[in-house]
């Protein structure tokens, strides 16, 4: 493995960490209805445990309403039960063959809880990025130990990895601030 390959691998892994963080953020409820809020809720359908997105269409016809339309009318009750069990803070309203979720206004207290939650997710993201940096630095040490690179090359590569890490930590902070603003907006 070369220093370029180590840097490239670290970049790919850090990008995946940012993507995972954004997916976690999309599951955090704000006043705006987002299908990501419920698409991974598990329901018992067809004798298996499945995600809602695998058994229904989730749309947002209005900014504060989610509409869930099961492909099989028989799974309406299972989806309702799964949503109640998921404890997302919204009670589904069954209207015939569809379920409606109306996003209530968030209290200031609930907003602060959600901000704490996204900050916890952000810290997990930063820890993951630092772990990737640690792995990359270990790989560089191994290359140096095996005499495949010089000390100068190692030092240069370590600086590049640190710059990369700093950039991704900054991205985490930016995404976190964005989500915080979205949550705190009344």
C-alpha positions, 0 to 999 in steps of 0.5 A: 500500500502506498501513502496515496492509497492510504489517504484515498482509503481514509477519504472514502471512509470519512465520506461514508461517515459523513453520509451515515451522520446525515442519515442519522440526522434525517431521522431526527424529527423537526416540524417539517415532515420528512419520509426519512422519519418513518421509512426505517420503522419496522413492521410485521408484514407478510410473516416477516419484520420489514421496514415501512419503506418496503411495504408502503409509499411514504409521501409528504403532501403538505409540509407538516403531514406524512401520508403512508399508503400501504401497497396491501390494505391488509397491512394498515394495522401492522404499520399503525402498530409499528409506528406506535411501537417506534415511539416517534411521538406522533400518533398515526390517524388511519383513514381507510387504506392510508395513515396520516401523521401530522407533525405537532409543533415542538415544545422548547423542551423537546427542541432542546432534547433533539439538539442534544440528540444530534450533538450526540450523533455528531460526537459519534461522527467525530469519533469515527473520523478520528478512528479512521485517522488513527488507522491511517497513521498506523498504516503509515507507521507500518510502511515506515517500519517496513522501509517502504517510505522515508521519514519525510514521506511519513511526516508529509503523509501524516500532515495530509491525513491531519488536514483531511481529518480537520476538514471532515471534523469541520463538515460534521460541525457544519451539518450539526449547526444546520440541523440545529438551526432547523430544529430550533426554528419556530 
